[in-house]
Amino acid sequence: MRSVFIRHNCSSTPDVLRQLWERRLIALHYDDNFSTNPTDYYPAGRKALERLWGYCKGGAIVGADYRRLDGSKMLVGFLEQGAQIFSEEFHDPSSGDSFIYKVAALSNAVEVPYANYPLLVGIQPRQATLTGWPSAKGALLAAVKGRSLPRKPNSLHPSQLEVLCYEWLRSSGKLERLVLPIGRGLMDIDIFGIGRGEKRVIGQVTYSKNAADLSDKQSRLLGHARDTDSVYFFLPEDAPLVAGDGVELVTFRKVLDDLQADPDVSTKAMLREMFAEYR
């Protein structure tokens, strides 16, 4: 099953968006046209409608954002395999505005507060109206079923793994201060900070299991390192990489195990939040 994101930034009003929300409908608005045939639209509308038909044909789990109505939560539900797209004119009685949307109905949809699953707001595709969202599939499935995520590294988004690896360095006393934001500083460095004795600490965090890719990432990381730097490479447990000179390889499994064993209550609370353990 594919996972999908839709952002309702179409021409609308709060009253009309509420109608969509309450009826558990997702909508596209490209021209006030009742046709659901993609060939009847210019390229942007044609491509979006083709994608929606594709998701309906194969079935998908959908995260639907209605931020202009309510920015604190989203709808998560299913497009059943073979779901239909239909056109409907929606009216706002207070303003008199009308809009013709191409809509599809979500089944088993639930309202999901972003505060319970913060990943679902943190990794939303930028600018896209309707697109695949594979990185959110685990969180979407957990949210629609009201469940927590399995306590496994692959339950987390890469950005969350970067945070975990930073917290592992910090809680173990290997890193005391950050120099750059996590994951957004240099192309080849995800963690850049200062450790004990004013030593620089640099780290790379990767999901890759490709030997050539891993070797290249390690080489590029070492290209930034000084002789006195502490260098860490965080990776999956079964990743095929031999540590280069001066590099400490640390698996995500070790990071998670060590943090789970940490008696600090704030660390335990952080992990509960990351894995959505509210029940």
GUPALUM-356743 format. One record per residue: x, y, z of N, C-alpha, C, O in turn; residue in three letters; residue number from 0. Coordinates in steps of 0.001 Angstrom, whole numbers, plus 500000, padded with zeros to 6 digits. Atoms other than C-alpha are relative to their C-alpha. Example, Ala and Ser with C-alpha at 12.3 -4.5 7.8 and 13.67 -1.06 7.14 Angstrom:
residues 2
NODE     n.u     n.v     n.w    ca.u    ca.v    ca.w     c.u     c.v     c.w     o.u     o.v     o.w   aa    i
NODE  500890  498810  500000  512300  495500  507800  500900  501200  500000  501936  501181  500665  ALA    0
NODE  499180  498810  499940  513670  498940  507140  499230  501090  500730  499739  502198  500899  SER    1
***
This chain:
residues 279
NODE     n.u     n.v     n.w    ca.u    ca.v    ca.w     c.u     c.v     c.w     o.u     o.v     o.w   aa    i
NODE  500844  498803  500000  500000  500000  500000  500877  501244  500000  501832  501352  500769  MET    0
NODE  499229  498775  500070  501304  503402  499055  499570  500968  501096  498453  500890  501606  ARG    1
NODE  500321  498954  499027  501442  506314  501472  500067  501343  499286  500956  501584  498470  SER    2
NODE  500242  498792  500782  500308  509738  500298  499795  501197  500918  499240  501074  502010  VAL    3
NODE  500253  498739  499307  500304  513350  501450  499209  500924  499093  499511  501034  497905  PHE    4
NODE  500711  498964  500737  497787  515979  500354  499860  501231  500884  499497  501141  502057  ILE    5
NODE  500125  498720  499308  497817  519636  501340  498872  500784  499348  498889  501019  498139  ARG    6
NODE  501147  499259  500537  494563  521565  500950  500283  501497  500028  499774  502238  500869  HIS    7
NODE  499716  498571  500127  495968  524910  499889  499271  500590  498797  499665  501626  498261  ASN    8
NODE  500784  499567  501146  493391  525260  497128  499168  501236  500353  499021  501591  501522  CYS    9
NODE  500930  498884  499768  491092  528253  496684  498814  499471  500788  498150  498519  500377  SER   10
NODE  501057  500516  499127  488595  527835  499477  499679  501029  501063  500203  502143  501049  SER   11
NODE  500310  499209  498811  487100  529270  502646  499976  499042  501191  499848  497833  500996  THR   12
NODE  500066  500900  498840  487128  527916  506213  498725  499165  500036  498759  498000  500432  PRO   13
NODE  501258  500746  499974  483471  526921  505866  500044  498817  499033  499590  497724  499370  ASP   14
NODE  499925  501082  500986  484132  524867  502719  501016  498949  500440  500773  497752  500288  VAL   15
NODE  499027  500971  499497  487251  523280  504203  499396  499142  501108  499680  497948  501207  LEU   16
NODE  500660  500770  498940  485159  522266  507194  499052  498950  499410  498935  497849  499948  ARG   17
NODE  500853  500995  500656  482697  520554  504864  500823  498799  499543  500417  497651  499722  GLN   18
NODE  499124  501091  500433  485556  518541  503381  500441  499171  501207  500391  497941  501180  LEU   19
NODE  499507  500678  498792  486915  517714  506836  498920  499105  500599  499170  497935  500889  TRP   20
NODE  501061  500751  499332  483591  516610  508286  499509  498824  499161  499052  497818  499703  GLU   21
NODE  500424  501103  500874  482771  514459  505262  501156  499064  499659  500976  498098  498918  ARG   22
NODE  498799  500837  500221  486304  512969  505234  500325  499902  498517  500549  498817  497980  ARG   23
NODE  499693  499932  501424  486955  514110  501674  501351  500666  499794  501706  501601  500510  LEU   24
NODE  498815  499288  500461  490237  515004  500030  499658  500590  498637  498862  500025  497887  ILE   25
NODE  500465  499254  501165  490043  517486  497188  501143  500623  499225  502166  501014  499787  ALA   26
NODE  499143  499233  500899  491840  518957  494192  499153  501077  499346  497973  500872  499062  LEU   27
NODE  500733  498911  500654  490883  522281  492647  500863  500561  498883  501751  501379  499124  HIS   28
NODE  499355  499460  501185  492133  522948  489148  498901  500385  499012  498346  499526  498327  TYR   29
NODE  501076  499469  500835  489655  525123  487257  498639  499573  500558  498504  498497  501141  ASP   30
NODE  501370  500351  499610  485953  525178  488021  499383  499181  498875  498607  499679  498060  ASP   31
NODE  500336  500916  501079  485372  522179  485805  499533  498699  500633  500191  498188  501539  ASN   32
NODE  500537  501221  499403  483256  519117  486582  500667  498724  499470  500392  497636  499976  PHE   33
NODE  499377  501192  500576  485395  516761  484493  501000  499384  500984  501729  500097  501673  SER   34
NODE  498983  500717  499214  487432  514101  486317  501009  499322  499079  501781  498468  499517  THR   35
NODE  499059  500547  500985  489374  513254  483154  501250  500875  499985  501156  502062  499671  ASN   36
NODE  498789  499182  499952  493003  514395  483518  500323  500726  498704  500924  501800  498736  PRO   37
NODE  499655  499373  501281  493286  515185  479806  499255  501308  499763  499580  502045  498833  THR   38
NODE  500759  498755  500157  490796  518031  480238  500638  501182  500733  500044  502257  500820  ASP   39
NODE  499370  498956  499193  493279  520055  482305  501406  500317  499473  502028  499513  498778  TYR   40
NODE  498631  499610  500319  496525  521947  481809  500967  499147  500819  500532  498451  501737  TYR   41
NODE  499046  500965  499424  499753  520162  482898  499948  499811  501514  499951  498674  501986  PRO   42
NODE  499981  500154  498542  499672  520905  486641  498780  499221  500487  498908  498279  501269  ALA   43
NODE  501218  500701  499607  496049  519826  487053  499952  498586  499460  499496  497669  500143  GLY   44
NODE  500002  501342  500588  496472  516891  484689  500865  499041  500813  500450  497918  501096  ARG   45
NODE  499095  500872  499255  499445  515501  486623  499436  499670  501383  499521  498527  501832  LYS   46
NODE  500557  500240  498669  497752  515925  490006  498824  499034  499931  498702  498141  500770  ALA   47
NODE  501166  500875  500127  494561  514254  488834  500413  498594  499589  499808  497619  500033  LEU   48
NODE  499475  501321  500356  496512  511412  487233  500548  499288  501235  500333  498089  501415  GLU   49
NODE  499474  500602  498774  498291  510842  490538  498862  499520  500894  498906  498413  501433  ARG   50
NODE  501113  500378  499131  495012  510836  492454  499300  498752  499464  498953  497858  500237  LEU   51
NODE  500609  501209  500574  493496  508311  490040  500886  498778  500257  500378  497691  500532  TRP   52
NODE  499086  501112  499734  496599  506150  490474  499911  499511  501428  499916  498306  501681  GLY   53
NODE  500125  500388  498590  496302  506216  494257  498664  499303  500248  498599  498338  501010  TYR   54
NODE  501311  500632  499840  492596  505369  494026  499990  498590  499404  499392  497675  499970  CYS   55
NODE  499989  501314  500656  493245  502481  491660  500702  498954  500865  500203  497839  501021  LYS   56
NODE  499227  500969  499244  495879  500823  493845  499724  499985  501493  500103  499041  502186  GLY   57
NODE  500218  499878  498559  494723  501976  497284  501181  500677  500668  502317  500534  500216  GLY   58
NODE  498935  499259  499322  496716  504120  499686  499543  500401  501396  498349  500487  501682  ALA   59
NODE  500281  499331  498727  496963  505433  503213  500389  501458  499815  501440  501762  499250  ILE   60
NODE  499869  498580  500310  496625  509214  503201  500113  500831  501273  499352  500648  502224  VAL   61
NODE  499938  498952  498993  497752  511996  505478  499523  501289  499352  500157  501776  498416  GLY   62
NODE  500621  498830  500634  495559  515013  504670  500087  501206  500930  499561  501192  502043  ALA   63
NODE  499809  498785  499212  496506  518466  505914  498997  501069  499565  498861  501368  498379  ASP   64
NODE  500967  498915  500235  493841  521185  506228  500433  501190  500858  499650  501713  501651  TYR   65
NODE  499395  499030  499079  496111  523757  507842  499219  501303  500098  499183  501914  501166  ARG   66
NODE  500741  498735  499956  493970  526760  506910  498714  499870  500799  498088  500875  501136  ARG   67
NODE  501152  500228  499138  491129  525163  508879  500455  499737  501426  499937  500336  502369  LEU   68
NODE  499507  500375  498684  493051  523621  511781  501441  499520  499848  501692  498454  499285  ASP   69
NODE  498588  500334  500130  496833  523587  511997  500522  499080  501066  501722  498806  501103  GLY   70
NODE  499533  500829  498897  496951  521343  515053  499865  498502  499735  500348  497689  500523  SER   71
NODE  500215  501426  500248  495948  518049  513435  499760  499759  498520  499564  500693  497743  LYS   72
NODE  500265  500389  501375  495462  516144  510208  499038  498827  499992  498827  498179  501017  MET   73
NODE  500792  501213  500181  493131  513490  508869  500905  498912  499432  501700  499162  498527  LEU   74
NODE  499289  501160  500542  494620  510053  508292  498967  498922  499725  498212  498534  500616  VAL   75
NODE  500962  501025  500372  492595  507474  506426  500438  499287  498739  501563  499469  498274  GLY   76
NODE  499658  500850  501130  492497  505104  503484  499213  500366  498748  498020  500665  498812  PHE   77
NODE  500665  500067  501294  491721  505376  499817  499891  498520  499669  500900  497869  499396  LEU   78
NODE  500174  501418  500285  490237  501948  499223  500348  499703  498540  500139  500538  497659  GLU   79
NODE  499669  500391  501361  491441  500078  496164  498753  500090  499112  497712  499512  499426  GLN   80
NODE  501141  499810  500892  489174  501082  493285  499112  501175  500376  498040  501348  499795  GLY   81
NODE  500788  498821  499608  487926  504246  495013  499793  500923  498797  500630  500986  497897  ALA   82
NODE  500351  499136  501113  486247  506742  492699  500256  501473  500333  500209  501889  501491  GLN   83
NODE  499902  498549  499895  486869  510424  492099  498726  500595  499394  498295  500189  498315  ILE   84
NODE  501186  499351  500541  483822  512618  491647  500129  501506  500171  500883  501983  501020  PHE   85
NODE  499998  498545  499913  483220  516312  491103  498781  500469  500776  497696  499893  500687  SER   86
NODE  501107  499442  499219  481107  518395  493418  500240  501488  500181  501372  501939  500349  GLU   87
NODE  499916  498562  499751  480343  522067  493808  499701  500266  501468  498678  499829  501996  GLU   88
NODE  500135  499684  498582  480805  523362  497334  499704  501487  500152  500293  502321  499464  PHE   89
NODE  500448  498621  499804  479142  526551  498592  500312  500464  501424  500190  499707  502387  HIS   90
NODE  499845  499354  498704  480006  528908  501411  498832  500965  500158  498819  502016  499518  ASP   91
NODE  501196  499144  499898  476657  530396  502511  500287  501386  500561  499549  502329  500277  PRO   92
NODE  499728  498698  499398  478263  533221  504454  500653  500967  499016  500380  502167  499038  SER   93
NODE  499303  499123  500951  480483  534530  501653  499387  499979  498610  499579  500900  497816  SER   94
NODE  500562  500155  501324  478561  533279  498654  500946  499376  498996  500592  499211  497828  GLY   95
NODE  499022  500611  500891  481682  531696  497198  499633  498552  499684  499044  497852  500507  ASP   96
NODE  500210  501388  500418  481468  528424  495251  501269  499484  499341  501993  500231  498684  SER   97
NODE  498807  500622  500557  484186  525990  494223  499638  498605  499501  498914  497866  500169  PHE   98
NODE  500205  501346  500527  484120  522900  492034  501282  499198  500239  502332  499514  499680  ILE   99
NODE  498851  500820  499663  486458  520241  493440  499863  498605  499403  498760  498109  499172  TYR  100
NODE  499927  501432  500279  487547  516798  492321  500324  499342  501323  501373  499619  501905  LYS  101
NODE  499859  500516  498638  487136  514756  495498  499984  498474  500015  499463  497822  499109  VAL  102
NODE  500048  501439  499726  487662  511250  496852  499789  499836  501496  500254  500651  502293  ALA  103
NODE  500355  500207  498600  486392  509821  500120  501021  499103  500692  501447  498085  500148  ALA  104
NODE  499139  500830  499162  488657  508493  502864  499139  499057  500831  498078  499449  501317  LEU  105
NODE  500687  500937  499125  487554  505397  504732  500793  499843  501293  502015  499989  501313  SER  106
NODE  499381  500222  498687  488246  504717  508418  500936  501142  500394  501993  500919  500986  ASN  107
NODE  499151  498841  499724  489630  508229  508753  499904  500407  501468  498841  500326  502084  ALA  108
NODE  499946  499529  498615  490714  509543  512146  500703  501350  500039  501531  501665  499184  VAL  109
NODE  499322  498735  499773  491750  512942  513415  501236  499741  500849  501146  499153  501927  GLU  110
NODE  498729  500291  499335  495408  512830  514441  500660  501311  500432  501118  502070  499578  VAL  111
NODE  499306  498796  499532  496821  515626  516634  501496  499906  499707  502126  498879  499959  PRO  112
NODE  498569  499989  500265  500300  516616  515547  500809  499859  501285  501937  499367  501256  TYR  113
NODE  499284  500116  498731  501267  516779  519207  500234  498542  500383  501172  498241  501121  ALA  114
NODE  499819  501425  499707  500831  512981  519385  500956  499323  499034  501655  498377  499399  ASN  115
NODE  499104  500561  501015  502711  512224  516184  500736  501158  499316  500463  501460  498154  TYR  116
NODE  499349  498793  500537  505029  515241  515674  500748  499763  498700  500951  500695  497922  PRO  117
NODE  499316  500294  501254  506875  513465  512875  499123  500362  498800  499638  500760  497755  LEU  118
NODE  500913  499778  501126  503777  513915  510693  499903  501466  499576  499432  501766  498479  LEU  119
NODE  499912  498598  500428  504202  517673  510690  501436  500350  499640  501675  501212  498794  VAL  120
NODE  498591  499667  500220  508005  517686  510752  500538  499599  498649  501501  500195  498166  GLY  121
NODE  499460  500478  501276  508473  515792  507494  499008  500154  498852  499107  499447  497849  ILE  122
NODE  500934  499791  501109  505606  517059  505372  500736  500519  498764  501582  501406  498878  GLN  123
NODE  499379  499504  501231  506649  517533  501731  499743  501490  499828  498636  501974  500063  PRO  124
NODE  500132  498557  500172  507264  521161  500987  499353  500323  498665  499704  499742  497639  ARG  125
NODE  500641  499429  501177  505062  522952  498492  499051  499047  499279  498054  499495  498714  GLN  126
NODE  500811  500940  500773  503584  519765  497002  498548  500003  500473  498276  500096  501670  ALA  127
NODE  501414  500137  499678  499786  519528  496840  499627  498548  500239  498950  498233  501218  THR  128
NODE  500309  501422  499902  499542  515763  496289  501229  499226  499559  501704  499395  498436  LEU  129
NODE  498772  500714  500328  502520  513421  496406  500131  498748  500855  499469  498615  501885  THR  130
NODE  499685  501158  499176  503819  510101  497652  500730  500428  501261  501430  501440  501272  GLY  131
NODE  499412  499645  498695  504968  510106  501278  500543  498740  500669  500103  498398  501767  TRP  132
NODE  499531  501284  499459  506917  506868  501860  500666  500108  501365  500592  499175  502164  PRO  133
NODE  499306  499864  498720  508929  508242  504780  499046  500059  501184  499469  499876  502325  SER  134
NODE  500980  499878  498912  505712  508676  506800  499123  498765  500148  498238  498751  501003  ALA  135
NODE  500929  501132  500020  504125  505271  506122  499837  499356  501369  498714  499087  501795  LYS  136
NODE  500093  500643  498692  504970  503733  509491  499215  500832  500996  498389  500309  501744  GLY  137
NODE  500711  499112  499076  503739  506765  511416  498532  500115  499643  497685  500165  500534  ALA  138
NODE  501403  499921  500415  500544  507002  509344  499227  498754  500426  498113  498860  500939  LEU  139
NODE  500672  501243  499620  499686  503336  509939  499813  499920  501509  498770  499476  501988  LEU  140
NODE  500128  500003  498542  500385  503685  513653  498922  500979  500449  498131  500675  501342  ALA  141
NODE  500952  498970  499597  498327  506874  513879  498563  499584  499719  497685  499798  500554  ALA  142
NODE  501376  500346  500356  495263  505520  512077  499482  498863  500877  498273  498715  501057  VAL  143
NODE  500400  501102  499130  495263  502476  514372  500130  500356  501480  499811  499546  502350  LYS  144
NODE  499848  499573  498616  496019  504484  517517  501064  499221  500741  500928  498960  501937  GLY  145
NODE  498948  500815  499392  499188  502518  518170  501315  500769  500068  501503  501777  499387  ARG  146
NODE  498646  499461  499969  502753  503331  519101  500818  499357  498883  500405  498370  498274  SER  147
NODE  499076  500564  500982  505654  502703  516754  500881  498952  500669  501221  499113  501841  LEU  148
NODE  499082  500987  499411  507832  499606  517318  501307  500662  500426  501797  501563  499746  PRO  149
NODE  498738  499436  499527  510963  500389  519334  501160  499440  499174  501975  498656  499659  ARG  150
NODE  498951  500415  500918  513217  499842  516333  500521  501235  499264  499755  502158  498985  LYS  151
NODE  499469  498834  500717  515556  502264  514567  499277  500293  498694  499102  501457  498332  PRO  152
NODE  500641  499744  501297  513766  501763  511245  498574  500527  500136  497920  500786  499125  ASN  153
NODE  501295  499338  499797  510554  503115  512805  500131  501513  499910  499134  502225  499787  SER  154
NODE  499773  498562  499914  512139  506551  512863  500416  500584  498652  501021  499908  497821  LEU  155
NODE  499564  499262  501172  512657  509123  510155  501489  500329  500144  501976  500470  501266  HIS  156
NODE  498582  499649  499896  516304  509930  509279  500281  501221  500866  501292  501259  501567  PRO  157
NODE  499777  498816  499168  515927  513335  510940  499919  499664  501480  500636  500254  502288  SER  158
NODE  500085  500424  498606  514889  511625  514182  501221  499180  500408  501696  499283  501539  GLN  159
NODE  498781  500754  499695  517833  509237  513967  501176  500944  500232  502032  500684  501077  LEU  160
NODE  498945  499014  499772  520101  512254  513679  499915  500563  501418  500931  500750  502087  GLU  161
NODE  500185  499499  498636  518600  513584  516906  500427  498952  501015  501095  499279  501997  VAL  162
NODE  499600  501071  499080  519048  510201  518616  501513  499886  500092  502065  499742  501183  LEU  163
NODE  498544  500130  499986  522689  510023  517576  500650  501181  500717  501627  501013  501445  CYS  164
NODE  499514  498839  499245  523279  513550  518837  499794  499800  501497  500696  500077  502288  TYR  165
NODE  500278  500204  498585  521615  512666  522145  500910  498926  500596  501305  499018  501758  GLU  166
NODE  499066  501038  499530  523787  509544  522419  501374  500605  500272  501998  500307  501291  TRP  167
NODE  498710  499339  499795  526917  511653  521990  499966  500908  501224  500900  500935  502026  LEU  168
NODE  500099  499051  498888  525695  514246  524451  499877  499296  501338  500570  499646  502293  ARG  169
NODE  500239  500667  498723  524446  511874  527142  501188  499158  500447  501343  498890  501638  SER  170
NODE  498812  500782  499639  527655  509834  527016  501205  500887  500282  502292  500394  500584  SER  171
NODE  498926  499062  499684  529735  512961  527516  500997  500207  498877  502044  500822  499082  GLY  172
NODE  499061  499869  501118  531361  512793  524092  499860  501343  499295  500781  501782  498606  LYS  173
NODE  500261  498720  500654  529815  516067  522900  499315  500921  500999  498384  500520  501697  LEU  174
NODE  500552  499055  499035  529052  519172  524923  499292  501192  499362  498356  501736  499948  GLU  175
NODE  500613  498852  500656  528156  521922  522451  499885  499738  498494  500739  499082  497898  ARG  176
NODE  500155  500059  501448  526813  522127  518898  500597  501244  499346  500552  502342  499900  LEU  177
NODE  499487  498894  500798  528480  524275  516263  499013  500360  498892  498848  501531  498551  VAL  178
NODE  500969  499815  501076  525864  523791  513515  498730  499222  500313  498762  498275  501098  LEU  179
NODE  501236  500764  499799  522234  522639  513420  500178  498546  499547  500916  498269  498602  PRO  180
NODE  499886  501415  500336  521855  518866  513302  499441  499754  498611  498308  500131  498308  ILE  181
NODE  500448  500397  501324  521653  517586  509746  499881  501109  498981  499500  500848  497840  GLY  182
NODE  500201  498891  500942  521646  521032  508156  501211  500923  499913  501096  502082  499515  ARG  183
NODE  498817  499160  500031  525194  522270  508411  500786  499844  498722  500686  500678  497822  GLY  184
NODE  499191  500287  501177  527572  520767  505867  499453  498766  499306  498811  497927  499937  LEU  185
NODE  500554  501100  500773  526720  518320  503112  500431  498636  500527  499638  497695  500515  MET  186
NODE  499454  501299  499609  528932  515535  504488  500013  499776  501510  500452  498726  501980  ASP  187
NODE  499971  500093  498538  528494  516203  508220  498599  500251  500539  497983  501274  500238  ILE  188
NODE  501325  499830  499398  525268  515686  510157  500077  500568  501412  499164  501266  501855  ASP  189
NODE  499813  499511  498626  526608  516446  513642  501375  500645  500088  502388  500025  499764  ILE  190
NODE  498741  499256  499914  529262  519077  514255  499962  500774  501307  499149  501681  501488  PHE  191
NODE  500014  499351  498699  530118  520119  517786  501353  499972  500672  502377  499670  500059  GLY  192
NODE  498788  499948  499186  532655  520465  520545  499841  499054  501183  498817  499054  501866  ILE  193
NODE  500010  500934  498888  533522  517778  523067  500942  500433  501111  501292  501606  501238  GLY  194
NODE  499090  499712  498885  535768  517534  526080  501333  500534  499494  501815  500147  498430  ARG  195
NODE  498687  499472  500345  538988  519479  526006  500008  500800  498712  501036  500911  498045  GLY  196
NODE  500141  499163  501189  537704  521672  523185  500236  499248  498698  500504  499868  497668  GLU  197
NODE  499843  500796  501217  537999  518795  520695  498760  500109  499121  497633  500104  499617  LYS  198
NODE  501140  500011  500917  535832  518991  517612  499442  498574  499904  500184  497593  499949  ARG  199
NODE  500698  501272  500188  533269  516213  517197  499208  500098  498716  498385  501000  498558  VAL  200
NODE  500774  500003  501240  531949  515371  513737  499406  498606  499792  500006  497595  500155  ILE  201
NODE  500670  501274  500196  529506  512677  512747  499152  499981  498743  498628  501009  498313  GLY  202
NODE  500870  500247  501150  527663  511232  509758  498966  498964  500417  499292  497984  501087  GLN  203
NODE  501095  500908  499672  524279  509510  510103  499378  499547  498684  498910  500376  497903  VAL  204
NODE  500536  500467  501273  523111  507284  507260  499216  498705  500156  499562  497842  500962  THR  205
NODE  500810  501215  500078  520457  504659  506550  500583  499002  498993  500176  497840  498968  TYR  206
NODE  499538  500797  501135  522446  503310  503583  500623  498678  500439  501268  498585  501484  SER  207
NODE  499344  501293  499818  523509  499672  503366  500809  499624  498765  501260  498487  498627  LYS  208
NODE  499233  500226  501213  525262  500028  500034  501479  500219  500281  501872  501292  500737  ASN  209
NODE  498584  499951  499627  528979  499285  500419  500723  501178  499354  501483  501881  500020  ALA  210
NODE  499317  498909  500689  530151  501773  497789  499554  501355  500547  500375  502255  500727  ALA  211
NODE  500532  498747  499461  527886  504526  499136  500559  500274  501392  500938  501403  501707  ASP  212
NODE  499476  499838  498646  529018  503925  502709  501471  500395  499986  501891  501277  500735  LEU  213
NODE  498580  499682  500101  532685  503983  501744  500213  501433  499546  501093  502132  500049  SER  214
NODE  499898  498622  500491  532176  507229  499833  499639  501002  501086  500318  502015  501254  ASP  215
NODE  500408  499095  498920  530332  508855  502740  501091  500112  501068  501376  501199  501569  LYS  216
NODE  498938  499972  498988  533091  507850  505158  501209  500788  499506  501806  501551  500266  GLN  217
NODE  498858  499270  500557  535801  509189  502847  499752  501500  500021  500641  502284  500353  SER  218
NODE  500325  498574  500019  534017  512504  502491  499951  500574  501415  500338  501722  501635  ARG  219
NODE  500001  499558  498610  533493  512724  506251  501427  500219  500489  501727  501227  501130  LEU  220
NODE  498608  499876  499581  537189  512111  506850  500688  501182  499326  501649  501739  499858  LEU  221
NODE  499419  498849  500689  537958  514824  504311  499823  501301  500769  500555  502264  500541  GLY  222
NODE  500236  498802  499181  536580  517355  506807  500735  499944  501346  500815  500949  502051  HIS  223
NODE  499485  500205  498646  538364  515922  509861  501439  500487  500166  502268  500358  499266  ALA  224
NODE  498644  499690  499581  541423  517271  511602  500544  498817  500795  499780  497969  501258  ARG  225
NODE  499388  501136  499304  543880  514899  513247  499490  499844  501424  499454  498734  501955  ASP  226
NODE  500424  500042  498600  542555  515799  516688  498486  499828  500174  497998  499760  501302  THR  227
NODE  501458  500108  499912  538847  515448  515854  499557  498614  500454  500230  497617  500195  ASP  228
NODE  500695  501262  499726  536577  512754  517256  498989  499789  498878  498119  500629  498649  SER  229
NODE  500809  500232  501197  534879  511182  514241  499115  498770  500209  499597  497692  500557  VAL  230
NODE  500962  501087  499785  531710  509053  514440  499189  499791  498720  498798  500741  498041  TYR  231
NODE  500814  500367  501156  529850  507211  511704  498887  499090  500495  499129  497961  500920  PHE  232
NODE  501173  500736  499507  526331  506082  512628  499306  499317  498827  499093  499930  497781  PHE  233
NODE  500491  500775  501139  524794  503343  510495  499174  498798  500456  499189  498462  501641  LEU  234
NODE  500758  501194  499622  522490  500291  510411  500900  498876  500465  502084  498828  500131  PRO  235
NODE  499215  501071  499380  523599  497193  512271  500688  499109  498977  501813  498663  499205  GLU  236
NODE  499449  500922  500984  524180  495114  509140  500629  500712  498803  500779  500118  497735  ASP  237
NODE  499388  499254  501095  525786  497835  507023  501437  499522  499772  502193  499367  500732  ALA  238
NODE  498673  500544  500303  528938  496576  505218  501065  501089  499893  501385  501547  498796  PRO  239
NODE  498982  498958  500009  531561  499115  506234  501086  499675  501017  500794  499303  502153  LEU  240
NODE  498852  500138  499105  535048  498796  507729  500434  501398  500418  500577  502288  499580  VAL  241
NODE  499653  498672  499493  536035  501709  509932  501319  500481  499442  502307  499747  499424  ALA  242
NODE  498762  499377  500432  538598  504073  508478  500826  500445  501199  500367  500380  502340  GLY  243
NODE  499119  499558  498919  541508  505405  510495  499362  501145  500772  498982  502163  500195  ASP  244
NODE  500529  498950  499143  540231  507422  513427  498496  500102  500035  497957  501023  500649  GLY  245
NODE  501465  499956  500033  536557  506632  512778  499435  498941  500938  499862  497787  500913  VAL  246
NODE  500724  500958  499158  534316  505009  515374  498640  499733  499357  497834  500647  499178  GLU  247
NODE  501294  500394  500544  531421  503075  513841  499042  499706  501146  499380  498978  502079  LEU  248
NODE  501005  500201  498949  528266  503149  515960  498683  499628  499317  498195  500371  498466  VAL  249
NODE  501248  500421  500631  525127  501216  515015  498805  500693  500659  498843  501065  501832  THR  250
NODE  501229  499421  499453  521649  502645  515430  499459  499148  501146  498882  499670  502100  PHE  251
NODE  500470  500893  498943  520829  499589  517531  500709  500311  501316  500078  500338  502373  ARG  252
NODE  499262  499662  498781  523591  500473  520001  499536  501337  500558  499367  501488  501768  LYS  253
NODE  500482  498688  499557  522440  504090  520114  498689  499855  500756  498533  500391  501853  VAL  254
NODE  501306  500150  499367  518877  503062  520910  500095  499198  501291  499468  499558  502287  LEU  255
NODE  499848  500816  498789  519893  500371  523410  500601  500809  501138  500127  500739  502271  ASP  256
NODE  499347  499200  498955  522184  502745  525298  499054  501069  500545  499019  501305  501753  ASP  257
NODE  500928  498977  499534  519551  505476  525438  498848  499386  500797  498375  499985  501763  LEU  258
NODE  501056  500676  499239  516892  502997  526598  500483  499601  501384  499693  499529  502325  GLN  259
NODE  499434  500385  498704  519236  501954  529403  500324  501205  500880  500636  501050  502060  ALA  260
NODE  499698  498783  499256  519789  505567  530455  498903  500235  501036  497727  500294  500678  ASP  261
NODE  501025  499793  498966  518032  506145  533812  499397  501397  500006  498421  501638  500717  PRO  262
NODE  500483  498623  500012  517499  509836  533038  498545  500049  499532  498203  499511  498479  ASP  263
NODE  501433  499997  500311  513770  510530  533045  499691  500784  498732  498731  500460  498034  VAL  264
NODE  500263  499223  501208  513982  513108  530257  500345  499183  498756  499695  499321  497719  SER  265
NODE  499670  500887  501124  515674  510557  527994  498864  499019  499750  498486  498770  498605  THR  266
NODE  501126  500934  500138  512875  508092  528679  498782  500705  499394  498071  500134  498568  LYS  267
NODE  501135  499240  500547  510296  510795  527942  500215  500301  498518  499268  500244  497733  ALA  268
NODE  499694  499743  501404  512040  511670  524670  499690  498784  499135  499096  498920  498065  MET  269
NODE  500246  501220  500756  511881  508048  523501  498506  499693  499909  498024  499240  498871  LEU  270
NODE  501452  500211  500057  508212  507775  524430  499358  500908  498958  498460  500485  498230  ARG  271
NODE  500542  499072  500990  507484  510854  522326  500354  499560  498581  499510  499595  497685  GLU  272
NODE  499563  500399  501342  509520  509603  519368  499225  498792  499484  498933  498696  498292  MET  273
NODE  500685  501222  500423  507731  506255  519331  498496  500054  500288  497802  499039  500231  PHE  274
NODE  501443  499761  499825  504296  507757  520106  499379  499045  501009  498333  498450  500750  ALA  275
NODE  500471  500937  498967  503847  505723  523285  499132  500749  501007  499591  501134  502082  GLU  276
NODE  500913  499244  499152  500818  507424  524771  498980  499119  500672  498199  499602  501492  TYR  277
NODE  501023  500891  499458  498756  504366  525661  500655  498887  500773  499965  498023  501314  ARG  278
***
